[in-house]
Amino acid sequence: MTEEAQNPYQSYLVSASAGSGKTYQLSQRFLALVAAGAKPSDILTITFTKKAAGEMRARILTEATKLLNDQEKQR
């Protein structure tokens, strides 16, 4: 993830072709914002398909579960 995307104090737009990692990038951004203190209900992520939205949700939940169970990852 780029430095800009990790900055919780700036809005960030991810625009790229299929298969380039947008869903991963947005999922990681979501988790970084929550880690910085943002409420999940205050974060807006937009995709163009229901499939991509489902993938993003699944990735966020999977990674959040890993973070809850791994103190090393929490750091």
N, C-alpha and C positions, 0 to 999 in steps of 0.2 A: 504494500500500500504506500502511496506517495505521502510525503510530508504534508501537503495541502489537505489531503483527504483525512488525515488524522487530527487536524486542528479543529477542536470542538467549537471554536468561536467564529468560524466562517462557514457560510453555506458552500455546498460543493455540488457540482454537476458532473455526472459520469455519463459520457456519450461515446459509444464505441460500437464496433460491429459485433455480430453474433459470435459467441465463443471466446470473447476477449477477456472475460473475468468481471463483467459488470456486477453480476449477482453476488459474487464473492466480495467485491469491493464495497458494495452497498451494505452487505451483511456485516462486514468488519467495521464499517463506519458507524452503523447502528450500535454495535457493541461498544465501540470507543466512546460514543456520545453518552451512553448509559453509564459507562465507567467514569466519565467526567462529571456525572451528576444530573444529566438530563432525564426527565421522566419519559418512559417509552411512549406514553400517549401524546407527548409533545413533538415527536419525531415523525416526519413524513417522508416515506420512500415511495417512489412511483415507478411502476414498470408498465410495459405495454401489453402484457398478456397475463391471464390468470395463472398459467403454468409457471411463469417467471416469479410471480408473486408468491405462489406456493413453495417454489424452490427457495426463495429468499427466507420465507418464514421458517421452513424446515432447517435451513442452515443456521439461522439465528438461534433457534431452540436447541439444536445439536451443540453448537459452540458454547452457548450459555450453560448447558448441562455439563459440558467438559470443564468449563471454568469453575463451576461450583464444586466440582470434585477434584480439582487439581490445583493445589496451592502454588505450585511453581508457575503455572500458566497465569494465575491471578496477578503475579508480579509483573 
